[in-house]
Amino acid sequence: MQVQGDKYTIVYHSETATVRCDGMLDLRGKDGYTEISELFTKVLDQIPLPKKIILDIRDLEFLNSSGITTLGGFIIRLRNKGGIQLLIQCANKHSWQLRSMKGLQKLMSEGLELNFE
């Protein structure tokens, strides 16, 4: 599964249960993130659902507030499924990731791990 725009690419690799986000996500409002939200829904609707999902944002240079809200919705839906671990791979070189991901971590206090490189 893949969603691609002018400045970004989001790919889900089912073999490794990894969602990889690259580029700059500066889409406008909830409607701008519809395709990305649909990709997240397809990830969560898999049968069988993986025990651990990896969200790799190390090469995501920018994510606006609408994108953070979309990610938050994905995390809440994942939490509500129960029994699934989420590893978010982040990059120290993008300062927004530390602030934003620490905030999103509160949405899933158990089962969400942040890894900074």
C-alpha positions in Angstrom: 0.0 0.0 0.0 1.3 3.4 -0.9 0.2 7.1 -0.8 2.3 9.6 -2.7 2.2 13.3 -3.2 4.4 16.0 -4.6 6.5 16.3 -1.4 5.9 13.0 0.4 5.6 9.2 0.2 4.0 6.9 2.7 4.4 3.1 2.1 3.1 0.2 4.2 5.3 -2.9 4.0 3.1 -5.8 5.2 6.1 -8.2 5.5 7.6 -6.1 8.3 4.4 -4.3 9.4 6.2 -1.0 8.8 4.6 2.3 7.7 7.4 4.5 6.3 6.9 8.2 5.9 9.3 10.3 3.8 9.3 14.0 2.8 7.2 16.9 4.0 3.6 16.5 5.0 2.0 20.0 4.9 -1.5 19.1 3.6 -4.5 21.3 4.4 -7.0 20.2 7.1 -8.6 16.8 7.7 -9.6 16.4 4.0 -6.0 16.8 2.9 -5.1 13.7 5.0 -8.0 11.5 3.8 -5.8 9.1 1.7 -3.3 8.8 4.5 -6.0 8.1 7.0 -7.4 5.5 4.7 -4.0 3.8 4.5 -3.9 3.7 8.3 -7.4 2.1 8.3 -6.2 -0.6 5.9 -3.3 -1.3 8.1 -5.6 -1.7 11.1 -8.1 -3.9 9.2 -5.5 -6.6 8.3 -6.3 -10.1 9.2 -4.4 -11.2 11.1 -3.3 -7.9 12.6 0.4 -7.8 13.4 1.4 -7.9 17.1 3.7 -5.0 16.5 3.5 -2.1 14.0 6.5 0.1 13.2 6.0 3.7 12.2 9.2 5.0 10.6 9.2 8.8 10.4 13.0 9.2 10.4 12.9 10.8 7.0 9.8 12.8 7.5 11.2 16.4 7.6 8.0 18.1 8.5 4.5 17.3 9.7 1.9 20.0 10.3 -0.8 20.0 13.0 -3.4 18.3 10.7 -0.9 15.5 10.2 -0.2 15.2 13.9 -4.0 15.0 14.4 -4.2 12.2 11.8 -1.4 10.3 13.5 -3.1 10.7 16.8 -6.3 9.2 15.4 -4.3 6.2 14.1 -2.7 5.8 17.6 -6.1 5.9 19.3 -7.6 3.4 16.9 -4.6 1.1 17.5 -4.9 1.5 21.2 -8.6 0.6 21.0 -7.8 -2.6 19.1 -5.8 -3.7 22.2 -2.8 -6.0 22.4 -0.8 -4.3 19.6 2.6 -2.7 20.2 3.6 0.5 18.3 7.3 1.4 17.7 7.8 4.9 16.3 11.3 5.3 14.8 12.3 9.0 15.0 15.4 11.1 14.0 17.2 13.4 16.4 17.9 15.7 13.4 14.2 16.7 13.2 13.5 18.6 16.4 9.8 18.6 15.9 9.7 14.9 16.2 10.8 14.9 19.9 8.1 17.4 20.9 5.3 16.0 18.8 5.9 12.3 19.4 6.3 12.7 23.1 2.9 14.4 23.1 1.4 11.5 21.0 2.9 9.0 23.3 0.4 10.0 26.0 -2.4 8.7 23.8 -1.1 5.1 24.2 0.8 5.0 27.5 1.3 1.3 27.3 2.5 -0.4 24.2 4.0 2.7 22.5 7.8 2.9 22.2 9.8 5.8 20.8 13.2 5.2 19.3 15.4 8.2 18.4 18.4 7.9 16.2 
